[in-house]
Structures are given as C-alpha cells and as structure tokens.
C-alpha cells in the first residue's frame, strides 16, 4: 500500500484528501489536506470553470505533498441512483444479465444514458420464496462520470475508481461485520444520505435534499447575517447554548425536524422489511454538521436512539494524523473511506 491511490473528496465548497500507507497492522497517514473548491465546483459546463476546477485539484495535491497520481473519487449521492434489491440466488453470469432488468424498475432514466454497477451484499438469505440474495444497485449518468473523469485527468491525476459518497462513508465508519446495526446519517452541503448497515453491509440507502447549506441559510435569514457569519455562529454555538443556541435552534428546528422525519421513515422501513431480525441500535452522524453542538442530543430526544458523532480517525487503527485535522474526523469521513479503498478492514 506504499504507493496506493489516495482518496479525494470533491465537495461543493472544499476539497479533502487522505493518503494512507499500510504498515503491518497499522494504517499510517502519509498526507491529509483540505482546501477551498472553486465556487462553480463540478456543476459548470464552462471550459474555463472546468480548467479552474482542475487547477484547484492540481494545487491541492501539490500542497498536500501527495506522492502518487492515482486517486479514488466519489460522486455525491444525489447524482446517482442507489437501491438495495433482493433477488433469487444467481450465478455471477446470471446476475450480470438480471441486473439490467432490475435497474429498469428502479432508475427513472433511459438506461442508455446510465452506467450500471452492482455489489453483492449478502447471499443465502432464507425466505418464504426460497434462498435469496441482496444486491446494491448503483446507476450513474454517463455524462456525469465522464465529466468527473475529465476534470480529474486534466489535473494530472489518474482515476483508480469512482464510487458513491455513502459507500466511502460506510467503509470509514463500519469497522467489522460485528459492527452494531446502525443508521448512518451523512450530512453534506446540499444533501443528506441515509444508510442502514447490518452485519457490516448496507441494507438500505436513501438520499434527501436537506443539507448544511439549508441550515446556514436559515440562520443567516433570521439573524441578518452573511452566510459566512451564519456558518461561524452555527459552529460556535450550535443548538446547545442556552442563549444564542436557543435562538439558532428556533431557526433551524424545522429543517432538523424534517431530517428526523426521514430518519424515522428509514427505521420504519427496516422494521417492516427485516421483521424478526435485530433492531437498529444507534444513529451515527457524519459530515461537518455532525459537529454542530447539541445535534446529537436533538437526535436522541426526537428519534429515541443512542446517537454518536462519527470520527474515523479514532475508531480506525490510524497513526500519523496531522494535529490540525485531529478533531475533523466527521468532515474527513468520505476522504478517509476513499483512502482506505483496496485496504478494507
């Protein structure tokens, strides 16, 4: 793993990278870095904006002192179609053929415009219909994949793999097949991804259009702040402070309540789908908003489950974490998961 590909999280406002080296039983951080992303991000089709994005990635890699050109990247979960499907037990060849017909049922776009992939999650599941298997179906628009690949290659890098942010997050958070049954809530800038993990694998995945930007805008509007000021207030006081925090909570409670509603729907689906199996025991929050003071208590009170904030730096056997990023585990979850690809624990 000495020259393994590094993980690059291309966010809407920041770039984050992690480059690991495996030393016996320990994973060592060779490089970790964060920098601002251009305002246009990956959304613009302008050649100038694409070159600006490529330059930002190139400069980021240089400043991070990453010594490999191979990179793992992720697509935002709102850009892809993800579905856990249950199918009869099939051989690899049969599955390759059957997955297309499954995709036609779940992907609301012409499959000629979609790149399909799948991962077998569990086999030999006993059911009333006989032995079954669970498969994670992922479909990404071909134009989106080509755009990401083009810009990353313009920066001088070689794409080793492309996956979803949720898959990367689960890799960073879930440490073994005996990991407690959990609902992971990965709060991004524009969207939040929900995943229920059972026996170390995803059994449910869903994305909702609620993110940290919505929270920041609500605070900015109510307090008369700029987005930058609102972001600082959000981080400093959260919803735990009895004075300012109480006012912030009033501003953002409708957003958090809507998110909790989606979490409850996911839990209800799990109970219905997996009757008789062990229940979800905890909620795990990841992403920068997971560090919002008091948000874990809010989830405990409204969802009724133990809620913890993910910090892969602490839960993984990792050494060499840069001190400046030591308390930024939630923000680095996707980058860490990408950096670990090929070195699954």
Number of C-alpha atoms within 10 A of each C-alpha: 13 13 14 22 28 29 28 28 27 24 19 18 13 14 22 25 28 28 29 26 22 17 11 7 8 12 18 18 19 20 20 27 21 20 17 15 20 19 14 15 20 19 12 12 10 10 9 10 18 24 14 19 24 24 18 19 28 18 14 22 27 11 14 19 14 21 16 15 17 18 23 25 28 24 19 21 23 18 14 20 22 24 21 19 18 17 17 15 16 14 8 10 8 10 17 13 10 13 18 14 11 16 22 12 8 14 18 9 13 9 17 9 12 20 15 17 16 16 11 15 17 16 16 12 14 10 9 6 7 10 14 18 18 20 21 21 21 20 21 23 18 14 12 17 18 11 15 20 17 16 20 22 17 17 21 15 19 17 17 15 15 15 20 21 25 28 19 24 27 21 25 28 24 25 17 13 13 10 14 18 21 24 26 29 26 29 24 24 20 16 19 25 23 24 25 24 21 21 16 20 21 24 22 21 21 20 22 17 13 19 21 21 16 17 22 24 19 22 25 21 13 14 15 11 16 14 16 12 14 22 19 13 19 24 14 15 20 23 25 19 15 11 10 15 19 14 18 25 23 13 21 18 16 13 17 20 15 13 20 17 14 17 22 15 12 19 19 12 13 18 15 10 12 12 10 8 10 11 15 18 13 19 26 22 24 28 25 19 23 23 21 16 18 16 21 19 17 19 22 15 12 13 18 14 16 16 22 18 20 28 23 25 23 13 13 16 13 17 16 14 17 13 8 9 14 13 15 17 23 24 25 31 30 35 30 31 28 33 30 26 21 11 15 11 13
